[in-house]
Amino acid sequence: MSTLKDIAFTQKKSISLLFASSIITGAMIILQAYFFVAVIDGVFLQGMSFSGVLPMLGGLLLALLARTILTYISGREGVQMAAKAKTDFRKKLLSKFSGNPVQNSLQGQSGQKVSVMMDAVDEIESYFSQYLPQVIQTAFIPLLILVVAFTQHVNTGIILIITAPFIPLFMIIIGMQTKKKSEEQLDKLASFSGKFLDTLQGLTTLKLFSRAKQQKEAIKKSSLGFRDATMEILKVAFTSSFMLELISMLSIGIVALELAIQLIIYKSISFFTAFFILVLVPEFYTSLKELGSSFHNSRSSMGAANKVAEELEETEQIIPWGNKTLSENSPPAISLRGVAYSYGEDQFSLINIDTIIPPYNQIAIVGQTGSGKSTLLHLIAGLITPSEGKVIINNNSLMTDYQEQDWFNHLSYISQHPYIFSGSIAENIAIGGKTDASRTSIEKAAEKAGIAEMIHSLENGYDTQVGEAGRGLSGGEKQRVAIARAFLKKPSIILFDEPTTGLDLYTEKILQDSINELSQNSTVVTVAHRLHTIKNADKILFLENGRLISEGTHKELIKSIATYRDMVSIQQGGTPE
C-alpha cells in the first residue's frame, strides 16, 4: 500500500492550494507584525495622530482578515483531503471483505474488522487535516521570518538557527515512541472490540451456562488494557507539549534578552526594529511548536495506517478458485476422491472420504455426534479446503477449476440456525435471489416454503421488521425463511445441515415437504439424525470417527452395518426395520 504522503500528493489541487496558502500566510504574518509595530511606534514614539496611523490600522486589519481566511482555507482543504483518503481506505477494506473468498470471510473476529474499518481509518484523519497542512506551513513561514530576522538583526537570525533544530530533534525522539504506542493502542482496541461483540452475540448462551460474570471480567480486563494503552499515549502527548513549550519559551527569552542588551546597553538597534523582531519571533517558534504537536498526531495516524495496510495486504493460504462455470441445465455430478480434513494436530480429522453423488439424488449423511457430518458438508459446499484429496464437480476440481461466485450461484446451504438480517421479512427472503427479486416471486417462494400463512397473519405482512439474527422469529420460522430463499434462488445443489433439529413435528413436516419439492430439480445433501428424514434417501453416507464406514440405502445399511442398526434401533425404541 502507498504511504500516506504518496496518497496525499495524489490530490494535487489541494496540495497546490496548501502551498500557495502557506506562502501568502507567511507574508501576512510579516505584514501584520510590521503594521502593528508601526502603529505602536507611531502613536507612542512619533506622536502621530489617529488619522495618521489610520492607513496602518487598515493594513493591519486587512492582514489579519487575510490570515484568517487563509487559515480557514488551509483547514478546509486538509479536512477534505482527510475525508477523501478515509473514503478510499474504507472502500478498499469493504471491497476486500466483500470480495474475499468465503473461506477468508469466515476467519477472524467481526468486531476486529469493524474496529479497523471505523476506528483505525478515523485515526488516519489527523495526518491529512492537521499534520500535512502544518508541514507545508512550517516549510515556508519560519523561513520567511528567518530571512526578515537576518535583514533586521543578524544576531537574532543566528539565535533562531541555533535553537530551532531542538524542536524537530525532540519531535523525532517523541514521534518514534508515539507510533509504537499508537499501534499497541489499536491492537488493544481491536481485541477489545472483537471480544465485546462476540460476548454480545453469545450473551444468551453465557447466561444459560452461568458464565456471564466470568466473561464480564474478561471484558473488564480487555477494557482496562485499552485504557492503559490510551493513557500511555496521553502521557507521551503531555510530555511532548511540555517540552515544546519549554524550548519555545527559553528560545524566545534568549532572543528578548539579546535584543534588550542591544537596545538599552549598546543602543545599536532602534525600538522599531527590536519590537518588530520580538513580535515575529513567537510566530517563528509557534509554527515549529505546532508542527511538533501535529507530528505527534501524525505518528498515531501512521500507526493506524499500518494496521489498515496489514489488513489490506493480509492473505490467507488457501487454494485459489478457477474460472470455469457450471451448466444451468442440470445439477452436476459430485465425487469426493480421497478427501481429508484436519482441524489441527491432535484435533478431529476427516480421513480418506471416497464417494459419488449423482445428479438429482437425495443423499443423507448420518453418524453419531462428532463423527464429521458437518465437516463433510462444508467440504462439499467449498467452505473449507481439503487438506488431502479433491472434491470433483463434473470431472473438474471444485477449488481450482471453478469460479467461486458461479459455484455459489448454483448452491444453497441451509444450516441449523440460518442467519436472519435486521430488516423486513421480504428483504430477508430476497437475499436468496441471484438478482433483484420482484415482490410476486418473493411471495411465491414463501408459499412454497410454507411460511406465507404466518406472514399474512402479521400486521405489516412481508414488510414486518425482524431484528438482527432473527429476533422475533421462532426456530422453525427462520428455517422456513431459509427454505424460501432456496425456492427463490432455484439452486441445482441444496445442502441441509440438520434442518429439522429442535422443531415440532408439524413444522418438521412442512420443511420435509419443502425439501422434497426442492429435490425434484436439484441434488439434495442432508446431514440428519432422524430416521424419517433419511430412510427414503437414494444413498446414505454413514460416518464414524471421521471415516466413511459404509454407504448405501437404508435397507442395505440396516442389514450390513451393526452400528447403523443400533443407531436406528435407539430411535425406534428397539425395533429396527
PyMOL commands that set and color helices and strands:
alter all, ss='L'
color gray80, all
select helices_A, chain A and resi 4-8+12-44+50-99+102-105+110-123+125-152+154-163+166-201+203-208+212-265+271-313+373-381+398-401+404-409+425-430+439-448+452-456+461-463+468-470+475-489+505-518+531-534+554-560+562-571
alter helices_A, ss='H'
color red, helices_A
select strands_A, chain A and resi 334-342+349-357+362-367+388-393+396-397+411-414+423-424+465-466+493-497+523-527+539-544+547-552
alter strands_A, ss='S'
color yellow, strands_A
deselect
rebuild
show_as cartoon
